Amino acid sequence: MKLWKQLYLIVWLAFLQIIIILLPVYGDSLVDLHVIIGLAILGLAHYDNATLKRTPAPNRLKRIAKATAVLATFQIILGLILYANVRLNVNIPLVSVITFLHLMIALAIITQAASVATAYDMWEDHEFVTS
């Protein structure tokens, strides 16, 4: 798969994550699907970061991809806390704050991933000029 397609895949997976959460019926199977897609995003973010490092792409894209991978890692940590609260009935203090952070990081991931995907696609196709 071409790298730009992999980069866009994170965007669509993150979008799907948000849609799943917004569904009116959010049962156990959707929680598990949310977790599976989240793990896929984590793996893909780190894989894309490692792959992008080996290209001659601009350093800015590499830094954003690295930041996306770090955000995805932090996202999984927050997600595990929320999973324990929802599925394992562990009483987590400040769960609303953790939920808010989880949502904000999801939006940051989709934004950063879209930025890298578009910029890399344009760079690869020589659609902009550097001076």
N, C-alpha and C positions, 0 to 999 in steps of 0.2 A: 504494500500500500504506500502510495506517495506520502511524504511527510506532511504536506499541507492538508491532506485528507485526515490524517491522524490528529492533527492539531484542531481541525474543525470538529472532529468526533467528540472531543471533550466538551465543546460548546453545546452540542446537541444532547449529550448525556446529562449535563448539568441542567439544561432546559427541561428534559424529561423528569429529572429529580424534582424540580420545582412543581411541575404539573402533577406529579404523583401526590405530593403533599397537599395540593389544593383540591384534590378530588373529594367530593362530599362523603364518600364512604372510604375511610382510611382504616382498613382492618389489618390483622396480623400479616396476611399475605403481602399487602402493599408495603408494610414496614420492612419485611424481609426483602422484597424487591428493591426498595429504597437502599437498603444496606448493600445488596449485591452490586447495584449500579454505582454506589459510592466507592466501593472497593475497586471497581473497574476504572473509575475516574482517577483514583489514587495511583493505581498501577500505570495507567496511561500517562498521567502527568509526569511521573518519574521517568518513564520510558521516553517520552517526548523530550524531556529535559536532557537526558543522556544522549539521545540521537541528535538533537540540535547542537549540542556542544561539539560534535564531530564534524559539523558543517562549517563552511566559511561565511555563514550568515552574520549579519551585524551583531556586535556584542550586546546591544540593547535588547534584541530579541532573546538572546541567551539569558540575560538577567531576568527578563519578565517570565520566561519559561521556568527558571529556577524558583522565582517567587511563587508562581502558580503551584509548583510541586510542594513547596513549603506550606502554602495555604491548604492544599489538599491533605497534607499530613495532619495539620492542626484540625482540619475539618473532621477527619476520622476520629480523632481523640474526643472532640465534642460529641460526635455522633455516637460513640460508644457509651458516653455518659448518658445521653438521651435514650439510647436503646435500653440501658439498664433501668432507667426510669419507666419507660413505656412497657417493655416486654418482661422484665424481671421483677417489676414492682418494687424497685429500690427507691426509697424516698430520698430524692436529691434536693438539697437546698438550692435556692436561686435558679430553679429549672427554667423560669421564664427568661432570665438573663442569658443562660446558656443557649436556649432556643433562639433568642434574638441574635446572638453572636454566630450561631450556626447558619442562620438565614443570611446575615450580612456577609459571611465568608463565602457562602454559595454564590451570592451575587458578585462578589469580587472575583471568584474563580471564573465565572462565565464571562465577565468583562475582560479579565486578563487573557484568558484563552482565546477569546475572539480577536483581541488585539494582536496577539502573536500569530494566530492563523492567517489573518488578513495581511499583516505586514510581511510574513514569510512568503506567502503566495505572491504578493506584489514584487518582493525582492527576487524571488526565483524566476519570475517572468520578466524581470528588468523593466517594470512598469514605472519606476521613478528614477530620477537622476540624482546622483550625489555630486556635490561640488567640492 
